[in-house]
Amino acid sequence: MIRYYINPNIKKGTIHKDIYGHFAEHLGHCVYGGLFVGKDSLVPNTNGMRNDVVDALKEIRIPVLRWPGGCFADEYHWKDGIGPLEARKRMINTNWGGLVEDNSFGTHEFMELCRQLGCDAYVNGNLGSGSVQEMSEWMEYMTFDGASPMSELRCQNGAAEPWKVAYFAVGNENWGGGGNMTADYYADLYRRYATFLKHFPNGKHPEWDKTFKIACGPNADDYSWMETVLKKAGAYIDGISLHYYTVPFDWNIHGSATDFDEETWYRTLKNTLVMESLLTNHIAIMDAYDREHRIKMIVDEWGTWYDTEPGRNPGFLYQQNTMRDAMVAGINLNLFNKHCGRIRMTNIAQIANVLQSMVLTEGEKLVLTPSYYVFKMYREHQNAELVDSYLKSPETGMGGYEVPQVMESCSMKDHVLNITLNNLSLKEEAILDVVITPVFEDTTDVSEVPCRSIHGEILTGAMNTHNTFENQNQILPKEFTGYQTNAGGMRITLPPCSVVSLQIKQ
């Protein structure tokens, strides 16, 4: 029996909606075929964007989308992707598959996609191979509503009104493929480039905040990089990124997305939980250099990375998505919720047909993945208040890969408690005795009836079960009824290998 304590009276910060963000790169069939098919495609579309994908993503309330990379960003020159399609430059995508990129999806198309999705735009600028002028002019092109060469060029290309750019990153993975830079060198470059990313107030939209500027942070546990960049450039930074991928073995042996045993299940989850120590340690460094908590952490690449599916182009990073991925998503989102005091945004990699994607597409066909359903089950956390919650979980696992059996987070919004739970065990159910502290409000009956109404969902199945184009409903959320209420809270029984969400109206 596990005791699970929840005190809705203790608020621990707002879970920013953008913690549930996504990432689209010019990689494989993420953009082309996954999100964008062009206006002349037989696939039903609106202005070139797949209707089925847009509708699906709106269901999970996608709050923000990162584009155009990733590694692609530091070779992307934005002026190649504007103007008449037939006049746009073609380039070789040297990072992903060596294919020709025709630039038919550029700035205008990305902003149209964000408009259809109803989400904010996160643009990643080219520091690795681009100039200060190029980056500065891109910001002007997108956001200035006055008379200038770049705003006039935008108007000529069909966009009379500027766009809101919520986030802008100065480079990507500049410690690696983005230039193989040292932290000192990058920090100096960041200061220079960020200086020329001007804020242009919009007279028609005075409510638009300044674009949030993001510095390239560390790869996983490179604490020296984090410290150096904050020390040298912290005064000019709004957010700093962190990248960490879950691989079952190592970067030489990723392993299959669907063909794995029980030990590999636990090995994968144990590697996922490295994220907890990364967050704790990097946030400690941030606290030392930013005591006011002005700078936010941006985990803009995370998720699972397996071997590419057999028969697919290895440069396209196409992988299937099982209950293992659902558990990885649930664990990470619970961790991000718990650290919402520092974390402003995260972006799972990637949104369609690449790595731990939300959707898989093939022609007119669409498959929603287990990870998609986890994001849908967790969507009520967006902009909710994290509340105090705690449990001491026993461990589960095998082969030296032990992990906590249960992970959790809890938030409150509009007098509704949102609880999300993961049972990491493949064989053992978990019974939770939940003690909920009454909410002290003017209503007198709250303390007597802590749970007025409850809605629950569960995602569960065999560890390697996944949805396919032939069978799209192998893994679906179902109503969860494994609970009993009592005077002080409730008892919850979590089946093995399950992700559960509960909305409790108090």
Wavefront OBJ file of the C-alpha trace (Angstrom):
o trace
v 0.000 0.000 0.000
v 1.338 3.439 -0.996
v 0.224 6.575 0.839
v -0.283 9.483 -1.528
v -0.707 12.936 0.019
v -2.217 15.909 -1.807
v -2.632 19.375 -0.320
v -4.428 21.695 -2.783
v -3.955 24.627 -0.380
v -0.202 24.707 -1.045
v 0.473 26.074 -4.510
v 3.978 25.538 -5.882
v 3.896 27.446 -9.147
v 2.065 27.602 -12.463
v 2.546 24.792 -14.966
v 3.052 26.908 -18.058
v 1.060 25.650 -21.021
v 4.240 25.581 -23.116
v 5.641 22.733 -21.023
v 3.415 20.704 -23.376
v 5.140 22.024 -26.505
v 6.234 20.269 -29.696
v 9.005 20.302 -32.273
v 8.953 20.074 -36.087
v 12.180 19.826 -38.071
v 12.915 19.471 -41.763
v 13.794 15.838 -41.175
v 12.397 12.819 -42.971
v 8.624 13.134 -43.354
v 7.989 15.344 -40.348
v 7.196 18.530 -42.274
v 6.758 17.221 -45.821
v 4.058 14.567 -45.756
v 3.491 14.768 -42.021
v 2.313 18.345 -41.593
v 2.453 19.849 -45.059
v 1.383 18.314 -48.363
v 0.905 21.394 -50.520
v -2.303 22.935 -51.812
v -2.518 20.609 -54.832
v -2.263 17.375 -52.845
v -4.997 14.733 -52.939
v -4.669 14.579 -49.154
v -7.377 16.869 -47.739
v -5.687 20.092 -46.717
v -6.182 23.765 -45.956
v -3.539 25.991 -47.531
v -1.303 22.945 -47.797
v -1.638 21.763 -44.167
v -3.076 18.292 -43.578
v -6.575 18.671 -42.143
v -6.439 15.385 -40.245
v -3.145 16.209 -38.533
v -4.210 19.746 -37.661
v -7.476 18.480 -36.169
v -5.662 15.831 -34.138
v -3.102 18.273 -32.764
v -5.779 20.765 -31.789
v -7.341 18.016 -29.659
v -4.249 17.895 -27.449
v -4.237 21.711 -27.259
v -0.796 22.097 -28.754
v 0.450 25.351 -27.202
v 3.694 26.056 -29.082
v 5.648 24.619 -32.016
v 9.419 24.831 -32.546
v 10.774 25.140 -36.122
v 12.825 24.724 -38.418
v 15.250 22.636 -36.307
v 17.203 21.091 -34.689
v 20.378 20.596 -36.615
v 18.646 21.835 -39.761
v 18.297 25.310 -38.210
v 22.019 26.075 -38.345
v 22.123 25.465 -42.089
v 18.791 27.138 -42.848
v 18.765 30.516 -44.585
v 15.303 31.949 -44.214
v 15.289 34.062 -47.381
v 15.485 30.829 -49.398
v 12.008 29.956 -48.081
v 10.012 33.062 -48.991
v 8.491 34.393 -52.193
v 7.025 32.485 -55.158
v 7.512 28.733 -54.827
v 9.082 28.386 -58.251
v 11.734 30.978 -57.364
v 12.792 29.477 -54.047
v 16.283 28.044 -53.794
v 16.849 24.340 -53.489
v 19.410 22.993 -51.045
v 20.836 19.710 -49.798
v 19.696 18.671 -46.332
v 23.142 17.479 -45.246
v 22.018 16.630 -41.734
v 19.141 14.315 -42.540
v 19.341 11.959 -45.488
v 21.133 14.180 -48.008
v 17.906 14.873 -49.864
v 17.020 18.006 -51.793
v 15.094 20.558 -49.731
v 12.941 22.666 -52.063
v 12.007 25.252 -49.401
v 8.314 25.062 -50.258
v 7.644 25.144 -46.518
v 9.115 28.387 -45.196
v 8.305 31.220 -42.824
v 4.857 32.018 -44.248
v 3.847 28.367 -44.289
v 5.043 27.861 -40.723
v 3.064 30.854 -39.505
v 0.012 29.583 -41.371
v 0.403 26.217 -39.649
v 0.610 27.924 -36.248
v -2.502 29.938 -37.109
v -4.444 26.791 -37.952
v -3.236 25.039 -34.816
v -3.912 28.074 -32.628
v -0.437 27.772 -31.133
v 2.511 30.084 -30.531
v 5.554 30.148 -32.804
v 9.035 29.192 -31.587
v 11.622 30.011 -34.260
v 15.173 28.673 -34.105
v 17.716 31.015 -35.690
v 20.841 30.116 -37.639
v 23.950 30.931 -35.605
v 26.144 28.135 -36.980
v 26.331 29.288 -40.601
v 24.295 32.497 -40.592
v 25.203 36.131 -40.020
v 24.078 38.636 -37.432
v 22.388 40.610 -40.193
v 20.514 37.557 -41.469
v 19.127 36.742 -38.031
v 18.275 40.366 -37.268
v 16.461 40.817 -40.574
v 14.435 37.649 -40.012
v 13.095 39.065 -36.764
v 12.289 42.337 -38.494
v 10.594 40.504 -41.370
v 8.373 38.545 -39.011
v 7.471 41.108 -36.353
v 7.794 44.726 -37.569
v 4.547 46.497 -38.525
v 6.113 49.758 -39.692
v 7.815 50.774 -42.911
v 11.153 49.056 -43.476
v 12.829 46.991 -46.188
v 12.000 43.705 -44.445
v 8.388 44.550 -43.589
v 7.828 45.734 -47.160
v 9.318 42.456 -48.430
v 6.921 40.544 -46.195
v 3.986 42.520 -47.582
v 5.128 41.816 -51.146
v 5.071 38.119 -50.244
v 1.456 38.285 -49.141
v 1.550 38.995 -45.392
v 0.478 42.580 -44.713
v 0.338 42.003 -40.972
v 3.329 40.894 -38.887
v 3.271 37.758 -36.788
v 3.755 37.128 -33.118
v 7.003 35.259 -32.455
v 6.737 34.054 -28.874
v 10.204 32.477 -28.722
v 13.421 32.806 -30.703
v 16.511 30.636 -30.169
v 20.000 31.862 -31.009
v 21.456 28.673 -32.480
v 20.962 24.995 -31.758
v 23.376 22.474 -30.242
v 26.289 24.795 -30.914
v 28.449 22.538 -28.764
v 28.064 19.939 -31.543
v 26.637 20.065 -35.055
v 25.817 23.751 -34.674
v 29.484 24.711 -34.838
v 31.474 22.578 -32.353
v 31.964 25.693 -30.237
v 33.332 26.090 -26.751
v 31.009 27.503 -24.121
v 33.075 30.698 -23.871
v 32.968 31.282 -27.601
v 29.240 30.586 -27.826
v 28.470 32.901 -24.897
v 30.283 35.758 -26.628
v 28.464 35.067 -29.899
v 25.118 34.856 -28.133
v 25.625 38.298 -26.596
v 26.437 39.729 -30.014
v 23.576 38.113 -31.932
v 20.978 38.718 -29.209
v 21.863 42.415 -29.190
v 20.552 42.769 -32.740
v 17.348 40.796 -32.174
v 15.289 43.944 -31.721
v 11.836 44.137 -30.206
v 9.356 45.908 -32.464
v 6.220 46.958 -30.543
v 3.044 46.239 -32.467
v 0.523 49.073 -32.382
v -2.386 46.774 -33.203
v -1.327 44.211 -30.627
v 0.203 46.038 -27.660
v -0.501 42.940 -25.575
v 2.157 40.958 -27.447
v 5.117 40.440 -25.157
v 8.703 40.815 -26.244
v 10.038 37.761 -27.998
v 11.553 35.397 -25.430
v 15.236 34.886 -26.348
v 16.680 31.433 -25.809
v 20.362 30.551 -25.523
v 21.817 27.184 -26.463
v 22.261 25.279 -23.248
v 24.029 22.020 -22.511
v 23.939 18.549 -23.916
v 22.662 16.398 -21.053
v 25.066 16.590 -18.093
v 27.516 19.187 -19.414
v 27.293 21.326 -16.277
v 30.343 23.349 -17.250
v 28.570 24.595 -20.389
v 25.546 25.702 -18.351
v 27.689 27.539 -15.820
v 29.891 29.283 -18.390
v 27.029 30.515 -20.566
v 25.063 31.803 -17.594
v 28.125 33.461 -16.109
v 29.107 35.275 -19.314
v 25.744 35.928 -20.986
v 23.073 35.473 -18.330
v 22.061 39.138 -18.334
v 20.962 38.812 -21.988
v 19.179 35.462 -21.711
v 15.475 34.837 -21.114
v 15.696 31.055 -21.389
v 18.390 28.426 -21.785
v 17.883 25.073 -23.454
v 18.602 21.523 -22.328
v 18.656 18.467 -24.605
v 18.366 14.896 -23.395
v 17.170 11.818 -25.290
v 16.266 8.457 -23.808
v 18.150 5.616 -25.491
v 17.840 2.087 -24.089
v 21.523 1.227 -24.490
v 23.926 3.840 -25.849
v 24.406 6.010 -28.923
v 25.939 3.106 -30.838
v 23.139 0.668 -29.962
v 19.739 2.322 -29.794
v 17.664 -0.836 -29.961
v 14.374 -1.624 -31.648
v 11.273 0.482 -31.031
v 9.008 -2.578 -30.822
v 11.150 -5.702 -30.341
v 12.438 -5.552 -26.765
v 12.285 -7.618 -23.588
v 11.303 -6.813 -19.999
v 14.830 -5.950 -18.930
v 15.089 -3.441 -21.774
v 11.774 -1.925 -20.649
v 13.249 -1.166 -17.227
v 16.607 -0.149 -18.668
v 14.813 2.410 -20.863
v 12.780 3.828 -17.979
v 15.853 4.047 -15.765
v 17.608 6.022 -18.491
v 14.550 8.238 -18.794
v 14.759 9.036 -15.088
v 18.212 10.533 -15.644
v 16.141 13.585 -16.593
v 15.309 14.085 -12.914
v 18.951 14.464 -11.871
v 19.676 16.649 -14.918
v 16.875 19.026 -13.987
v 17.899 19.136 -10.334
v 21.577 19.767 -11.042
v 21.131 22.293 -13.840
v 18.504 24.191 -11.866
v 20.939 24.391 -8.939
v 23.431 26.115 -11.264
v 20.710 28.434 -12.516
v 19.788 29.296 -8.927
v 23.391 30.264 -8.233
v 23.556 32.703 -11.163
v 19.931 33.843 -11.254
v 18.501 34.102 -7.764
v 15.441 35.996 -9.021
v 14.455 33.046 -11.238
v 14.203 35.343 -14.242
v 15.886 32.888 -16.627
v 13.782 29.876 -17.510
v 14.779 26.380 -18.533
v 13.705 25.256 -22.004
v 13.886 21.485 -22.571
v 13.369 21.848 -26.306
v 14.493 18.353 -27.322
v 13.501 15.273 -25.364
v 12.017 11.855 -26.021
v 13.004 8.350 -27.093
v 15.507 7.538 -29.822
v 15.574 3.996 -31.234
v 16.837 2.350 -34.398
v 14.994 3.456 -37.527
v 12.272 1.018 -38.550
v 13.537 -1.673 -40.959
v 13.183 -0.696 -44.602
v 13.152 3.024 -43.866
v 15.783 5.618 -44.761
v 18.103 5.655 -41.712
v 18.441 9.436 -42.030
v 14.692 9.907 -41.556
v 14.569 8.641 -37.929
v 11.151 7.005 -38.386
v 10.266 4.795 -35.428
v 7.161 3.139 -34.027
v 5.621 4.156 -30.702
v 4.534 1.693 -27.986
v 3.347 1.678 -24.380
v 7.024 2.107 -23.489
v 6.958 5.506 -25.194
v 3.713 6.375 -23.448
v 5.406 5.668 -20.115
v 8.445 7.750 -21.072
v 6.120 10.631 -21.969
v 4.189 10.311 -18.718
v 7.333 10.190 -16.570
v 8.886 13.226 -18.229
v 5.728 15.325 -18.159
v 5.267 14.584 -14.459
v 8.880 15.635 -13.842
v 8.446 18.826 -15.847
v 5.300 19.655 -13.893
v 7.199 19.198 -10.636
v 9.899 21.648 -11.790
v 7.522 24.250 -13.222
v 9.135 26.971 -11.113
v 12.071 26.973 -13.540
v 10.782 25.218 -16.643
v 8.907 27.488 -19.051
v 8.713 25.268 -22.112
v 9.569 21.781 -23.353
v 9.325 20.379 -26.898
v 9.093 16.653 -27.499
v 10.978 15.401 -30.558
v 9.167 15.273 -32.893
v 5.590 15.973 -33.815
v 5.124 13.729 -36.886
v 6.888 10.656 -38.325
v 10.175 11.288 -36.496
v 11.405 9.809 -33.190
v 8.745 9.932 -30.429
v 6.037 11.408 -32.606
v 2.418 12.259 -31.920
v 1.203 11.084 -35.326
v 2.317 8.749 -38.104
v 1.190 9.374 -41.660
v 1.276 7.395 -44.887
v -0.484 8.979 -47.844
v -3.988 9.797 -46.656
v -3.684 7.505 -43.620
v -3.145 8.787 -40.071
v -2.217 6.925 -36.893
v -2.339 8.460 -33.419
v 0.403 7.100 -31.186
v 0.346 6.147 -27.488
v 2.426 9.263 -26.791
v -0.278 11.366 -28.431
v -2.841 9.968 -26.028
v -0.656 10.735 -23.021
v -0.474 14.382 -24.086
v -4.248 14.377 -24.468
v -4.712 12.875 -20.990
v -2.322 15.416 -19.458
v -3.697 18.505 -21.205
v -5.609 19.745 -18.137
v -2.277 20.525 -16.458
v -1.725 23.377 -18.922
v -1.716 26.696 -17.008
v -2.897 24.941 -13.847
v -1.306 25.493 -10.436
v 1.037 22.757 -9.272
v -0.099 21.689 -5.813
v 1.810 19.968 -3.072
v 1.759 16.193 -3.540
v 3.978 13.395 -2.313
v 4.303 9.647 -2.241
v 7.106 7.298 -1.304
v 7.110 4.595 -3.933
v 8.607 1.110 -3.699
v 10.944 0.126 -6.498
v 10.300 -2.191 -9.394
v 12.592 -3.596 -12.060
v 15.038 -6.350 -12.903
v 18.628 -6.923 -13.934
v 19.910 -4.037 -11.834
v 17.532 -1.569 -13.519
v 15.304 -0.601 -10.628
v 12.945 2.371 -10.855
v 10.163 3.812 -8.670
v 6.993 1.872 -9.291
v 4.774 4.978 -9.293
v 5.396 8.501 -10.612
v 2.924 11.339 -10.132
v 2.085 15.016 -10.339
v -0.980 16.999 -9.335
v -2.323 20.410 -10.267
v -5.443 22.473 -9.714
v -7.406 24.695 -12.050
v -10.954 26.018 -11.726
v -11.472 24.036 -8.496
v -10.578 20.761 -10.225
v -7.669 18.574 -9.135
v -5.746 17.053 -12.048
v -3.789 13.958 -11.048
v -1.555 12.025 -13.436
v -0.023 8.709 -12.411
v 2.315 6.144 -13.973
v 2.693 2.539 -12.841
v 6.089 1.532 -14.228
v 5.807 -2.118 -13.188
v 5.092 -4.628 -15.915
v 3.514 -7.170 -13.562
v 2.442 -5.612 -10.255
v -0.549 -3.415 -9.652
v -0.109 -0.440 -7.331
v -2.653 0.448 -4.645
v -2.604 4.063 -3.517
v -4.335 5.374 -0.416
v -4.870 9.009 -1.333
v -5.209 11.604 1.400
v -6.565 14.890 0.056
v -6.453 17.931 2.306
v -9.770 19.807 2.058
v -9.730 23.097 0.187
v -10.473 25.910 2.604
v -12.997 28.134 0.878
v -16.246 29.870 1.731
v -18.272 26.796 0.843
v -18.880 24.783 3.979
v -19.421 21.359 2.457
v -15.980 21.028 0.802
v -14.305 19.588 3.886
v -17.046 16.999 4.265
v -17.077 15.811 0.655
v -13.528 16.102 -0.747
v -14.450 14.403 -4.037
v -17.697 15.705 -5.514
v -17.206 14.225 -8.986
v -14.418 12.251 -10.668
v -13.505 11.584 -14.267
v -10.706 9.146 -15.008
v -8.909 7.767 -18.065
v -6.356 4.993 -18.435
v -3.902 4.003 -21.145
v -2.609 0.488 -20.737
v -1.568 -2.592 -22.696
v 1.303 -4.950 -23.286
v 4.688 -3.212 -23.172
v 5.344 -3.324 -26.925
v 1.778 -2.884 -28.179
v 1.418 -0.140 -30.776
v -1.023 1.298 -33.288
v -0.481 0.605 -36.976
v -2.050 1.747 -40.232
v -3.794 -1.636 -40.398
v -4.939 -1.572 -36.757
v -5.144 1.972 -35.468
v -6.900 1.204 -32.178
v -4.613 -1.232 -30.394
v -3.820 1.392 -27.737
v -6.573 3.829 -26.798
v -7.490 5.633 -23.568
v -10.452 4.123 -21.784
v -12.558 5.184 -18.848
v -10.791 4.520 -15.556
v -12.945 3.306 -12.683
v -10.289 1.766 -10.442
v -10.941 4.008 -7.461
v -13.118 4.237 -4.377
v -13.793 7.460 -2.499
v -13.746 7.801 1.261
v -14.053 10.561 3.855
v -10.455 11.690 3.528
v -9.778 11.053 -0.131
v -9.803 7.863 -2.185
v -8.137 4.544 -2.926
v -6.740 4.041 -6.420
v -5.686 0.743 -7.964
v -3.285 1.179 -10.872
v -2.938 -1.817 -13.203
v 0.576 -2.765 -14.334
v 2.049 -0.779 -17.227
v -0.488 2.041 -17.097
v -0.823 5.790 -17.386
v -3.812 7.237 -15.540
v -5.336 10.713 -15.367
v -7.999 11.838 -12.899
v -9.963 15.059 -12.726
v -11.506 15.512 -9.291
v -13.934 18.317 -8.643
v -13.820 19.335 -5.014
l 1 2 3 4 5 6 7 8 9 10 11 12 13 14 15 16 17 18 19 20 21 22 23 24 25 26 27 28 29 30 31 32 33 34 35 36 37 38 39 40 41 42 43 44 45 46 47 48 49 50 51 52 53 54 55 56 57 58 59 60 61 62 63 64 65 66 67 68 69 70 71 72 73 74 75 76 77 78 79 80 81 82 83 84 85 86 87 88 89 90 91 92 93 94 95 96 97 98 99 100 101 102 103 104 105 106 107 108 109 110 111 112 113 114 115 116 117 118 119 120 121 122 123 124 125 126 127 128 129 130 131 132 133 134 135 136 137 138 139 140 141 142 143 144 145 146 147 148 149 150 151 152 153 154 155 156 157 158 159 160 161 162 163 164 165 166 167 168 169 170 171 172 173 174 175 176 177 178 179 180 181 182 183 184 185 186 187 188 189 190 191 192 193 194 195 196 197 198 199 200 201 202 203 204 205 206 207 208 209 210 211 212 213 214 215 216 217 218 219 220 221 222 223 224 225 226 227 228 229 230 231 232 233 234 235 236 237 238 239 240 241 242 243 244 245 246 247 248 249 250 251 252 253 254 255 256 257 258 259 260 261 262 263 264 265 266 267 268 269 270 271 272 273 274 275 276 277 278 279 280 281 282 283 284 285 286 287 288 289 290 291 292 293 294 295 296 297 298 299 300 301 302 303 304 305 306 307 308 309 310 311 312 313 314 315 316 317 318 319 320 321 322 323 324 325 326 327 328 329 330 331 332 333 334 335 336 337 338 339 340 341 342 343 344 345 346 347 348 349 350 351 352 353 354 355 356 357 358 359 360 361 362 363 364 365 366 367 368 369 370 371 372 373 374 375 376 377 378 379 380 381 382 383 384 385 386 387 388 389 390 391 392 393 394 395 396 397 398 399 400 401 402 403 404 405 406 407 408 409 410 411 412 413 414 415 416 417 418 419 420 421 422 423 424 425 426 427 428 429 430 431 432 433 434 435 436 437 438 439 440 441 442 443 444 445 446 447 448 449 450 451 452 453 454 455 456 457 458 459 460 461 462 463 464 465 466 467 468 469 470 471 472 473 474 475 476 477 478 479 480 481 482 483 484 485 486 487 488 489 490 491 492 493 494 495 496 497 498 499 500 501 502 503 504 505 506
